[in-house]
Amino acid sequence: MDLFNHQLRLHADPSRVVVRPFHIPWSATNGQGQSRAERMIAEVLEMSPREASDQLAAVLKDFEARHWQTRRVFMTRYDDMAEQMGLDGSNIGDEKRQLIGAYFCHEYSYAAAALMNPSAVPHFDQSGMPPGAQRILMSLRAVGEGHISSVAFREGIIGEDNELRLAPEPPFATAADAPGIDGEEMPSGPITVHRHRDSTLSGTVIFPITEAQSKGLEDLRLVHFTHDDGTIEWLGTYTAYNGAKIQSELLRTRDFRSFDLVPMTGTAARNKGIALFPRTVNGEYLSIGRQDGENLYLLRSDRLDHWDDGDLILTPVFPWELVQIGNCGPPIEVDEGWLLLTHGVGAMRKYSIGAALLDKNDPSKVLGRTREPILAAADQDREGYVPNVVYTCGAMRHGDKLFMPYGIADSSVGFAFVDIKQLIARM
């Protein structure tokens, strides 16, 4: 089979940092009846103008060159704190405001530990593309301090003859923002986050915000979804993790400027790895999920955010997948049916990627599956944070090929192009 493994690799990079809110519990009081946050603000306000100016200059010397519009970030953080604390800032100068903001910020290296488990979809902007080329958009799981996972993005172009060019990362990254959310208690329920108006998508990171997400947003599976009325929406399922429990959640966006993060309900939503079909089939929303940790099921629903138990369609059969199988992203529509990338776990917990073909009109029918993996951990791709793992959260069709970004050893990202006809012929 014709599988082209591109030489490009993306790696964890501790120099990629963002400024994030530094959440200090302010409900607990000290001996003077002040909260910790109130004491800090009071001490800045008591500084002389010269002392405050000197302290701010020292902070800016350390951090201004490492971040984008640092003074504005500090001012925005001051505004957040002033609203939370009921602070009257009418007599507070800009330098003290910025300094207060700086005390309630910290620098976070969002991809210091790992960059892995990507998915790919067509970009929302295809203007100016020559024949045979397509602009792409990838999501990536970035792992930083405390092994907390966030969602990063990367844009690029794929062309004929297995060409791949990634847009350069901007020098500064920014965190997507949820205005008005701060404090000791993390919110629950649906939430909307916004990309900064001046930030590129390749420089945007979505961090955990709600209590259910507090320890990570894991393995986003993006899909370019066409609704029955012809409108387009980019959807993504991911695992929200709070350190003890997991639940499936849904990301929704039409413009990659604002993102709705919606908890999913139903018995199947208690598990990882739901992958949505890119359109309805026979009037139903469909997805692939693994309800029992071992097998794959076809799930049906009349809502995108509610999934109950489904029909068993795939079980481990071949040696490379005997431990368990799972999906490797949303099914891809081809002439022959629905092409579903799968992962299998074999001896020594070695992860490999295979594929199955589902009937186009009745995806509960399996028309074929690969007896051998199409990609397995080998040679240099075996080493990393979790060795012997290759894994993707979603490929996309490009002409007669699949473009498949994939995670390597839970540490880095590689890229492959797979001939669709040859892949189906192997089933």
TIGU-22160 format. One line per 3 residues: their letters; for each residue x, y, z of C-alpha. Coordinates in Angstrom, 1 decimal. Layout:
% TIGU-22160
A	X,Y,Z  ...
END
This chain:
% TIGU-22160
MDL	0.0,0.0,0.0  1.2,3.5,-0.8  1.7,5.3,2.5
FNH	4.0,8.3,2.4  5.5,9.4,5.8  6.4,13.1,5.6
QLR	9.7,14.0,7.2  8.2,16.9,9.1  7.8,16.5,12.9
LHA	6.3,18.7,15.5  7.7,18.5,19.1  6.9,19.8,22.5
DPS	8.4,23.2,23.0  8.7,24.7,26.5  9.4,28.2,25.0
RVV	5.8,28.4,23.9  4.2,30.3,26.8  1.1,32.3,27.4
VRP	0.0,34.7,30.1  -2.8,33.1,32.2  -4.9,34.3,35.1
FHI	-3.2,33.4,38.5  -6.2,32.3,40.6  -5.6,33.2,44.3
PWS	-8.3,32.1,46.8  -9.6,35.3,48.3  -12.3,33.8,50.5
ATN	-9.9,32.9,53.3  -9.1,35.9,55.5  -6.0,36.8,57.4
GQG	-5.8,38.1,61.0  -6.8,41.6,59.9  -10.0,40.3,58.2
QSR	-8.6,40.7,54.7  -8.5,38.2,52.0  -5.2,37.4,50.4
AER	-6.2,39.2,47.2  -7.4,42.2,49.2  -4.0,42.4,51.0
MIA	-2.0,42.2,47.8  -4.1,45.0,46.1  -3.9,47.2,49.2
EVL	-0.1,46.9,49.3  0.2,47.9,45.7  -2.1,50.9,46.3
EMS	0.1,51.9,49.3  3.2,52.1,47.1  4.5,55.5,46.1
PRE	4.2,56.3,42.4  7.9,55.9,42.1  8.0,52.5,43.8
ASD	5.1,51.3,41.7  6.8,52.5,38.5  10.0,50.8,39.4
QLA	8.3,47.5,40.3  6.3,47.5,37.0  9.5,48.3,35.0
AVL	11.1,45.2,36.6  8.2,43.0,35.6  8.2,44.3,32.1
KDF	11.9,43.8,31.7  11.4,40.1,32.5  8.3,39.5,30.5
EAR	7.3,42.2,27.9  9.5,40.7,25.1  8.0,37.2,25.8
HWQ	4.4,38.1,25.3  2.1,40.1,23.0  0.7,43.4,24.2
TRR	1.8,42.7,27.8  0.7,46.0,29.2  -2.8,45.5,27.8
VFM	-3.0,42.0,29.2  -2.2,43.4,32.7  -4.8,46.1,32.3
TRY	-7.4,43.5,31.2  -6.5,41.4,34.2  -6.8,44.4,36.5
DDM	-10.3,45.1,35.1  -11.3,41.5,35.9  -10.0,41.8,39.5
AEQ	-11.6,45.2,40.0  -15.0,43.8,38.9  -14.6,40.7,41.1
MGL	-13.4,42.6,44.2  -15.7,45.6,43.8  -12.7,47.9,43.5
DGS	-13.2,51.6,42.8  -10.4,52.4,40.5  -11.2,56.1,39.7
NIG	-8.1,57.3,41.6  -5.7,54.5,40.6  -3.2,55.4,37.9
DEK	-2.4,53.2,34.9  0.9,51.9,36.3  -0.6,50.7,39.5
RQL	-3.4,49.1,37.6  -0.9,47.3,35.4  1.1,46.2,38.4
IGA	-2.0,44.8,40.2  -2.9,42.9,37.0  0.6,41.5,36.9
YFC	0.3,40.1,40.4  -2.8,38.1,39.3  -1.1,36.7,36.2
HEY	1.4,33.9,35.6  3.3,32.5,32.7  2.4,29.0,31.5
SYA	4.3,26.7,29.1  1.3,25.0,27.5  3.3,22.4,25.5
AAA	6.3,21.8,27.7  5.6,18.1,28.2  4.1,16.9,25.0
LMN	2.4,17.8,21.7  0.3,14.9,20.3  -3.0,13.4,19.1
PSA	-3.9,15.8,16.2  -7.0,15.9,14.0  -7.3,17.6,10.7
VPH	-10.2,19.3,8.8  -10.5,21.6,5.8  -9.8,25.2,6.7
FDQ	-12.7,27.7,6.8  -10.8,29.9,4.3  -10.0,28.3,0.9
SGM	-9.6,31.5,-1.0  -6.7,31.8,-3.4  -5.9,28.0,-3.4
PPG	-4.5,26.7,-6.7  -5.9,23.5,-8.2  -4.8,20.5,-6.2
AQR	-4.1,22.4,-3.0  -6.2,22.8,0.1  -5.8,24.9,3.2
ILM	-6.0,22.8,6.4  -6.6,23.3,10.0  -5.3,21.0,12.8
SLR	-6.1,20.7,16.4  -3.4,19.3,18.7  -3.4,18.2,22.3
AVG	-0.8,20.2,24.1  0.4,19.0,27.6  2.0,21.4,30.1
EGH	2.7,21.7,33.8  0.8,19.3,36.0  0.1,17.1,32.9
ISS	-2.8,19.4,32.1  -4.0,19.1,28.5  -5.2,22.0,26.4
VAF	-6.2,22.5,22.7  -3.8,24.2,20.3  -4.3,24.8,16.6
REG	-2.0,24.9,13.6  -2.8,26.0,10.0  -1.2,24.8,6.8
IIG	-1.5,23.8,3.1  -1.5,20.4,1.5  -0.9,20.0,-2.2
EDN	-0.3,17.4,-4.8  2.6,14.9,-4.5  2.3,14.7,-0.7
ELR	3.2,18.4,-0.2  2.7,19.8,3.3  3.5,23.4,4.4
LAP	2.6,24.6,7.9  2.0,28.3,8.5  4.7,29.6,10.9
EPP	3.7,29.9,14.5  3.4,33.5,15.6  6.0,34.6,18.2
FAT	3.3,35.0,20.8  0.5,32.7,21.9  -2.7,33.8,23.5
AAD	-5.3,32.0,25.6  -8.9,32.0,24.5  -10.9,34.0,26.9
APG	-14.2,33.5,28.7  -15.1,37.0,29.9  -16.3,37.4,33.5
IDG	-15.1,34.0,34.7  -12.7,34.2,37.6  -12.4,33.4,41.2
EEM	-12.2,30.3,43.5  -15.1,28.4,42.0  -14.9,27.0,38.5
PSG	-18.1,27.2,36.5  -20.1,24.2,35.4  -22.3,23.7,32.3
PIT	-21.9,25.1,28.8  -19.4,27.9,28.3  -18.3,30.1,25.3
VHR	-14.6,31.1,24.9  -13.4,33.7,22.4  -10.2,33.9,20.4
HRD	-8.5,37.3,20.9  -9.5,39.7,18.2  -5.8,40.2,17.1
STL	-4.6,36.7,17.6  -4.1,34.2,14.8  -5.6,30.7,15.1
SGT	-2.2,29.1,15.1  -1.4,31.2,18.1  -4.6,30.4,20.1
VIF	-4.8,27.9,23.0  -8.0,26.8,24.6  -7.4,25.9,28.3
PIT	-9.7,24.1,30.8  -12.2,26.4,32.3  -15.0,24.4,33.9
EAQ	-14.8,22.1,36.9  -15.3,19.1,34.7  -12.3,20.1,32.5
SKG	-10.0,21.2,35.4  -7.3,18.7,34.7  -7.5,18.6,30.9
LED	-9.2,18.9,27.5  -8.0,15.7,25.8  -8.0,14.4,22.2
LRL	-10.3,16.8,20.3  -11.7,15.0,17.2  -12.7,17.8,14.8
VHF	-15.1,17.3,11.9  -16.3,19.6,9.1  -20.1,19.0,9.6
THD	-22.8,19.8,7.0  -26.2,20.3,8.4  -29.4,19.1,6.6
DGT	-30.0,22.8,5.5  -26.6,23.0,3.9  -25.0,25.2,6.6
IEW	-21.5,24.3,7.8  -20.3,24.0,11.3  -17.0,22.7,12.7
LGT	-17.7,20.3,15.6  -15.3,18.5,17.8  -15.7,15.9,20.5
YTA	-13.2,15.7,23.4  -12.7,14.3,26.8  -13.1,16.6,29.8
YNG	-11.1,15.3,32.8  -11.2,16.6,36.4  -8.6,14.4,37.9
AKI	-11.1,11.7,39.0  -13.8,11.5,36.3  -14.1,11.8,32.6
QSE	-17.0,13.0,30.4  -17.4,13.6,26.7  -18.0,17.2,25.6
LLR	-18.7,19.0,22.3  -16.9,22.0,20.8  -18.9,24.0,18.3
TRD	-17.8,26.9,16.1  -18.8,28.4,12.8  -15.9,31.0,12.6
FRS	-13.1,29.8,14.9  -13.5,33.2,16.7  -15.9,31.9,19.4
FDL	-16.1,28.3,20.6  -19.0,26.8,22.5  -17.9,24.1,24.9
VPM	-20.9,21.9,25.7  -21.1,18.9,28.1  -22.7,15.9,26.5
TGT	-25.4,13.8,28.2  -26.4,10.2,27.9  -24.9,6.9,28.9
AAR	-22.3,6.9,26.1  -21.1,10.3,27.1  -19.4,8.8,30.2
NKG	-16.8,7.3,27.9  -13.9,8.6,25.9  -13.5,8.9,22.2
IAL	-16.8,9.6,20.6  -16.3,10.6,16.9  -19.1,12.2,14.9
FPR	-20.1,11.4,11.3  -19.8,14.6,9.1  -23.5,14.7,8.3
TVN	-26.8,13.0,9.2  -27.5,9.5,7.8  -31.2,8.7,7.2
GEY	-32.2,11.7,9.3  -30.1,10.7,12.3  -26.9,12.0,13.9
LSI	-24.4,9.2,14.1  -21.2,8.7,15.9  -18.7,6.0,16.7
GRQ	-17.9,5.3,20.4  -16.3,2.7,22.7  -18.7,2.1,25.5
DGE	-16.9,-0.8,27.2  -13.3,0.1,26.8  -12.7,-2.8,24.3
NLY	-15.1,-2.7,21.3  -16.6,-0.1,18.9  -20.2,0.8,18.7
LLR	-22.4,2.8,16.3  -24.4,5.4,18.3  -27.5,7.2,17.0
SDR	-29.2,10.3,18.3  -31.6,13.1,17.4  -29.3,15.6,19.1
LDH	-25.6,16.3,18.7  -25.1,16.6,22.5  -26.8,13.5,23.7
WDD	-25.6,9.9,23.1  -26.9,6.7,24.6  -25.9,3.1,24.1
GDL	-25.4,1.9,20.6  -25.0,-1.2,18.4  -21.8,-3.2,18.5
ILT	-20.1,-3.2,15.1  -16.4,-4.0,15.7  -14.5,-6.2,18.1
PVF	-10.8,-7.1,18.4  -10.0,-9.9,15.9  -6.4,-9.6,14.7
PWE	-3.2,-9.9,16.8  -2.3,-6.2,16.6  -5.6,-5.2,18.2
LVQ	-6.4,-8.0,20.6  -6.2,-5.9,23.8  -8.7,-3.3,22.6
IGN	-9.8,-1.2,19.6  -11.0,2.3,19.3  -11.7,4.9,16.6
CGP	-9.1,7.3,15.2  -11.4,10.1,14.4  -14.6,10.8,12.5
PIE	-15.6,8.5,9.6  -14.7,9.9,6.2  -17.1,9.6,3.3
VDE	-15.7,8.0,0.2  -17.3,6.5,-2.9  -17.3,3.0,-1.4
GWL	-18.8,3.9,2.0  -17.6,5.3,5.3  -13.9,4.9,5.9
LLT	-13.2,4.6,9.6  -9.6,4.8,10.9  -9.2,2.6,14.0
HGV	-6.5,2.1,16.6  -5.6,-1.3,18.0  -3.6,-2.3,21.1
GAM	-1.5,-5.5,20.8  1.2,-7.3,22.8  3.4,-5.1,25.0
RKY	0.7,-2.4,24.7  1.8,-1.4,21.3  -0.6,0.9,19.5
SIG	-1.2,0.7,15.7  -3.6,2.3,13.2  -5.8,0.4,10.9
AAL	-9.1,1.0,9.1  -12.6,-0.4,8.4  -15.2,0.3,5.7
LDK	-18.8,0.9,6.7  -21.8,0.8,4.5  -22.8,4.3,3.3
NDP	-26.6,3.9,3.9  -26.4,1.6,6.9  -23.1,2.2,8.8
SKV	-23.9,-0.7,11.2  -22.8,-3.0,8.4  -19.0,-3.5,8.2
LGR	-17.9,-4.1,4.6  -14.2,-4.7,5.4  -11.3,-4.1,7.7
TRE	-7.5,-4.2,7.4  -5.9,-7.4,8.6  -2.6,-5.6,9.3
PIL	-2.0,-2.1,10.6  -1.5,0.7,8.0  0.8,2.4,10.5
AAA	2.6,1.1,13.6  5.2,2.4,16.0  8.6,1.6,14.6
DQD	12.2,2.7,14.8  12.5,6.3,16.1  8.8,6.6,16.3
REG	8.7,4.2,19.3  10.5,6.5,21.8  8.8,9.1,23.9
YVP	6.7,9.8,27.0  4.5,6.8,26.3  6.6,4.5,24.0
NVV	5.2,2.3,21.2  2.2,4.4,20.4  0.9,6.0,17.2
YTC	-2.5,7.6,17.4  -4.6,10.1,15.4  -7.8,11.9,16.3
GAM	-8.8,12.5,12.7  -7.6,12.4,9.1  -9.2,14.2,6.1
RHG	-9.7,13.5,2.5  -7.5,15.3,-0.1  -8.3,14.1,-3.6
DKL	-7.6,10.4,-3.8  -5.6,10.3,-0.6  -6.0,10.7,3.1
FMP	-4.0,13.3,4.9  -3.3,11.8,8.4  -1.5,13.7,11.1
YGI	-0.7,11.4,14.0  0.7,11.4,17.5  4.0,9.6,18.2
ADS	4.7,8.1,21.7  2.4,10.8,23.3  5.2,13.2,22.6
SVG	5.3,14.6,19.1  3.3,14.7,15.8  4.1,13.2,12.4
FAF	2.2,13.3,9.1  1.3,10.7,6.5  -0.5,10.5,3.2
VDI	-2.4,7.3,2.5  -3.8,6.2,-0.9  -7.5,5.6,-0.4
KQL	-8.0,3.0,-3.2  -5.0,1.0,-2.1  -6.2,1.2,1.5
IAR	-9.6,-0.2,0.7  -8.1,-2.9,-1.5  -6.3,-4.2,1.5
M	-9.5,-4.9,3.3
END
